[in-house]
Amino acid sequence: MALIRFNKPYGVLSQFTDKGSETARATLSDFIAMPNVYPAGRLDRDSEGLLLLTDDGALQARIADPRFKLPKTYLVQVEGVPDSGALNALRRGVTLNDGPTRPAKAEAIAPPELWPRDPPVRYRKTVADSWLRLTITEGRNRQVRRMTAAVGHPTLRLVRWSVGEWTIAGLGQGQWDAV
């Protein structure tokens, strides 16, 4: 059984081929040359961080299936500075267009030491930004981005730090290892 931790860069698709695009986009095959492994879950093209890949179908399902409530922790740069009301709303769960979310762990954090993003996040002199650590136990489409927007703080940068017991600690951007 193979299990791979991959620190997915911004702009990379969470699949090995790019079908349906007229211009070539970066895919997992540009970084990982191991046959017969598949992503356990997805990470949007405009998100960064931990993507797990495996050749074990049962493990892939356990990691990706929301029924198992595997916690996923994100470092989220948001527009503005969320107050206690916004953080408490995330902790209670927010209502999105596809229903209420499960309660999340949410805390304001100091800016983390991360690799530079290419392209960089747009800086606006008149609008402050801040960082959150957000842990969720479900995985709806673009959920973290929709949650922060629902409390009035759109996401500027999204980095998945961990899934369950696995983290990207020690992996540089675009690097992978087998665990």
N, C-alpha and C positions, 0 to 999 in steps of 0.2 A: 504494500500500500504506500502510495506517495501522498504527502501533504506538503504543499508549497505555500510559503508566505511571500507575497509580492507587494512592494510599495509602488502602487500604480501612480504614475504622473498624471497631471492635468492634461486633458486632451486625448487620452488613450481610451479606446473602446474596451469594454470588459468581455471581449470575444476574440477568437483567433482569426476571423476573416471579416472583411468589410463588404457586405453585400448591399447593393442599392445606393451607393454613393458614386457620383461622377468623379469626385476628387479623392485621391487616396488619403485615408486617415490612419493614424497609428493604431495598431491592435496588439493584443498579447503576443502574437507571433514575432513582433519586432523585439521582444525582450526575453521570452521564455522558449527554449528549444528542447522541451521535454514532451515526448509523444503521449497521447492518451490521458492527459489531465484536462479537467474542465473546471470552470469557475463554480464555486459554491456560493451562489448569490451574485449580486451585481453591484456595481459602483458606477454611477453616471459618468459620462465622458468629462463633465466639468467638475468632477469631484476627484480627490486624491486619497492616497493612503492604502490601508490594508485590504487586499483581495486575497482570499484563500482559494487554492485550486487543489483538486484531488482526482485520483483515478478510482476512488471508492464511492459507488453510487449511494450506499447507505449513509456514509459520512457526509457526502454532499447534501443529501436530504436533511440530515440532522442539523447541519450548519445553516442551511438556507430556509427551511420551513418555519414560518412564524409560530406554528403550534409548539415548538420546543422552547420558545421565548429566550433564545440565546441573546444575552446583552451585547449591544454594539455601541461603542463609545466613539464620539466624534468631537474633534476640536473645531469650533465654528467661529469664524470671524463674521460679525454682524454689523450692520449699519446702526449707529447710535449706541447708547449705553442702556441696556435693559434695567429697569428698576425692579424692586421686590415683587411688584404686582405681575410683571411680565414673567419673571422667573417662577413665581408661584403658579401661574397659569400653565406653564410648561410642566411643572411638577404634578399638577392635577390631571393634565391631559387637555388638549384643545380640540375643538370641533372643526374638522376640515370638511370639504365638500363630499367626501366619501365616508363621513361619520367621525365619531370621537376617537382620539388616539388613547392608547394606554398611558398612564402616568409615566413621566420620564424623570430621570435624575438630571437636574440642571443646576449649574453653578457658574458664576462669573470667575474667570481666571486671568492671570497675567498673560500677556502675549507669549505664546510658546516659542521655543527655539526650533524653527523648522527650516527646511531648505527654501531657497527663493522659488517663487512660482513663476513659470514662464508660459504666458505673459503675466506680468505682475498684476495684482489687484489694483483697480483704478483708485487712486487716492483723490479725495475731495477735501480741500482745505476747510470748507464750511460745514462738513458733516463728520462728526466723530465716529470712530468705530471701536469695537471692543471684542473680546473673546469669551466664549462659553465652552464648558465641557458638558456635553449632552449625551446621556445614555438612554437608549430606547430598547424595547424588547419585541418590536415588530419591524417590518421592513416594507412599508408601502412605497409606491413610486414617489421619489423625490420628497419623502416624508419630512426629513429634518428641515429642508428648505421651506416647505409649506408651513411647518410648525413655527419657525422663527418669524416668517412673514405674518402669520396669524396673530402674533403678539406685537406686531408693529416694528420688527427688526429684521429686515431682509438679510439673507445670507450673502456674504461677499466671497468667502472662501470656506470650503468644507473638506476636512481631512479626517478620514476614518482611522482612529488610532488602534482600536481593538475589536475583536469579535470573540466573545467567550473568553477563553484563557489565552488566546493568541494576540500578540501586538506587533507593531512595526518597529519596536525598539531595536536599535542596532542596524536597521536596514536603511540605506540611502535611497533617494528617489530613483526609481527604475531598477532597483536591485531585488533579487529574490534568493531564497534559500529553501532547502528541504528540511522539514522538522519531523 
